[in-house]
Amino acid sequence: MYSAVHRCTLYSAVHHSAAHDSTMQRSTVQNSAARFFTHFYIVAVMWNGMLFAFHVRSLFWRITPPDWLERLLDAVRAPTNAFDNGAELSIVIAQLLMLLHVTIRLYECFFVSVFSNTTINVLQYAFGLVYYVIVGLTLICEGPDMRSRGAFLTIKQLLDQWRCHHVFGVIVFLWASFHHYYSHVILSRLRKDKTGHVVRTTHSIPYGDWFEFVSCPHYLAEILIYLALALTLGGCHMTWWAAVIYVLFCQCLAGILMHEYYVHHFPAYPRLRRAIIPFIF
């Protein structure tokens, strides 16, 4: 289940479905059902899997990627590159974590989420298809040059690059991913009966886990997921930090609007809950 305020930003529009008002309906020229959000994650899994395959082929067999991929990477990378040889493991782990993230989201679309009866316009749909393409490119754009003709790596050489920030990054990622997934499970249960059949698509007050502290724990968890990837990359991937800032801004904005929606529509809504950051915001 996705947020009721996806129309507030393009990011929330392609990540969280919602109740759709008459104003939005009038402004939508051509609509795609929110259930087509599944398409975004199908593209994300296929694209990030392909990028990972290109990267592994480059590392272990020095097979250069296609020219079109290098042109795309040149288009998104920062002017400076803090990475050098020896950073390959950081990129590999980050790619695997992102691939795991979008695979979990695809699973949720098929087996967990209960979507609202809402629509998104064509531009939002197109943005959703492009978003994870850009994210996948962002992860590897500052890595070691995949066009290098130097000696290929061995698995032992790759594993010898491990550092503490890899371990901490993976731990934070798994912790945030669990709460991200469980938040969607809690939301979906609000729309199902005890037998698992969908009985409603309207919003209700969620309880349990991080919902006891914030209105949008799935937004908080997504921010933590992106921060975990930044930590895995050693904190020196400047282009990825741009992605983190973007996600932070959009999720906080969507979280505020979602919190206001709950407070406005549910008089008995817990007053001590914050929007997205426990006890603070």
N, C-alpha and C positions, 0 to 999 in steps of 0.2 A: 504494500500500500504506500502511496506516495503523498506528498504534501498537498494541502488544500490551496496553496498559494503559488502554484507553479507559474502562474501568469505574471508574477512580479518581476522575474528575470528570466532570460533565456536559459540560464543554467538550471534553475529550479523547474523550468518548463520541460526540460528533457530528462530530468531525473526523478520527478515526483508528480503523480497525477492528482487531480483535485476536483472539487466542486466548481462548476463552470457557470458564470453569471451571464445575464442577458447582454451586457455590454460587450463582453468578449465574444459572444455568439454573433453579434452584429458585425464585429470587426474581422471575423474570420471568413475569408473568401472561400477557402477550400480546407476541409478539416480531415485529419487522420485520427482514428480512435486512439485513446491513451494506451490501449492494449498493444499497439504497434511499438511501444517502448521496447518490447522484446527485440525488435529489429536492431536497435542501437547496440544491444549487448551481443547479438549474433555477429554483427560487424566488428565489435570490439574484440571478441574472442578470436575471430579469424585473422584480423589485422595484427593484433599483438602477438599471436602465435607465429605469424609469418615473419614479423620483425625479429622475434627471438631466434627463429631458424636462420635468418640471414646473418644475425650477429654470431651465432655459434659456428656457422660455416666459415665466417671470416676469422674467428679466433683460432680454431683448431685445424683448418685446412687452407686458410688464406685465400678463400674464394671471394673475390670482390663482389659487392652487391651491385644491382643494376644502376645505371647512371641516373634514372629517374628518382631512385631513392636518395642518392647523394644530393641531388638538386633540392629535394624536399627538406633534407636535413640542413642544408646550407640556408634555406629560407627561414628556419625557426631557431637556429642556434644563436647564442649570445655572441657579441663581438669578441669576447675573450673566452678561453677554455682553461679552466682550472685543473682539468684532468690531464693525465699523461699516461704513458705505459705503466702498468701496475694498478690501474683502476678498473681493469676488466671485470673483476669479481663484483665490484659495487654495481656495475651496470647489469650484469647477469642476474644478480639477486633481485634488483629492483624490477627488472623485466618479469621475472618469475612471480614476484608478489603482485604486480599489476595484472598479469594473466590470471592469477588465482582470484583476484578481486573481481574482475569482470566475469569470470566463470561462475562465481558465487551469485553475482547479480543476475546472470542469465538463468541460473537454477531458480532463484527467487521468482523471476517473471513467470516461469513455467509451473512451479509447484507451491509457491508461498503467497505471493502478492494477490490481493483482491483489489482490482482497480475500480476507481470511481467512474461514474458515467460522465466522462468528460472528453473533450476534443482538444487538439492542438493544431495550430495553423501550419501551413506548408513550410514557412521559414523556420519555425521552431523544430519541425520534423527534420529538415535538412541539417540544422545545427546539431541535432542529436546524433545524426549519422557521422558528422565530421568531427565531433568533439573528441572521441576516443582515438581517432586517427591522429589528431594533433598531439594528444597526450602520449601516445606511443612513440611518436617522433621526438617529443620533448625529452623523454627518458634517455634516448641514445644519442641525441644530437651533440652532446658535449663529451661523449666517451672517446676512447682512443680511435684513431682513424681506421675505419674498416677497409680502406683502400691500401693499407700498408702491405708491402711485399716482404716484410721481415720474417724471421723464423716463427713458425706457428707455436702456439702454447700447448703444453700438456695439461692434463687434468690436475696433476700434482702442482704444477706451477701456478695454476689458477687458484687452487685451494690454499696455497701458501700465502696468498694475498689477504687472507681474512684478518679483520681487525675487530676490536670491541664494538665499534659503532655498527658493524654488520649484525652482531648478535642483538644489541639493544634495539636496532631498527626492526628486526624480524619479530622480536617479542612484542613491541608496541603495536606493530601491524596486526599480529594475530589476536592480541587483546582487543584492539579496536574493532577488528573484523567480526569477532564473536558478538560484541554488543551491537554492532551494526546489523548483523543478521537477526539477532534475537529481538531487536526493536521491530523489525518488519514482521517477525512471527507474532509478536504481541498485537501489532496493528491488524494483521490479517485475522486473528482470532476474534476480534471485535465484530467482524462481519460474517462469521461462520457460527453454526450451531455446534452442539457437542459431537455430532457425527461428521463434522468437517464440511458440510454443505454451506454454500454461500446463501445467506438469508437477507442481507442488506448491503448497500453500497454507500450508506450515509456515514457521517463521522460520529464517533463516540469518544468519551474520555478514556484514554489508556492508562493503565496502572502496571507497576512492576518494573524491576530492574532500574535502568537509568531514568525511566519515566517518573519515578518518585522524586526526581530532582529537577528535571528539565522537560519542556514540552516537546523538544525535538532531539532526542538522543541519537537518532540516526544521522542527523546533520553534524552533531558533535563528533560522532564516530568517524564520519567521512573526513572531517578536518584532521582528525588524529591519524587516519590512514595516510593522507598526503604528507603530513609531518613525519610519519614513520618512514616513508620513502625518502624524504629529504635527509633523515638521519642515516638511513642505509647508504645513501650516496655520500656520506661524510660531511654534509652541510656545505659543500663547495660547488654544487651544481646550480649555477646562477639562473639558467633558464627554468629549471624545475621550481626554484623559489618563486618565479613569476606565476607558475601554475598554482602553487600553494596559496599565494596572496589572493589570486582570483577566486579559488574555492572558499577561502576564509570569508571574503567579502560577500559572495553570493549566498553561502550557507547561513551566515549571520543575518543577512537581510531577510531571507526566506524564513528563518527561525523566528525573527521578530514578528513578522506578519502572521505566521502560523499561531504563535502564542496569543496574539491579539484576537485571532479568530476564535480560539478556544475560550478565552476570557469573555468575549462578547456573546458567544452563542450558548455557553454553559454557565449559568449562575452559580452552580455548585463546584465550579472548577477550583482545584487546590490553589490557594493564594500564595503559598510559599514556593511554588514552582517558578523557576526562571525560564527564559526562552531557550537558551542553548548552553550557557556556562553555569554549572551549579553554584548556587549561593551568590552569584555576582551579576549575571547578565541574562 
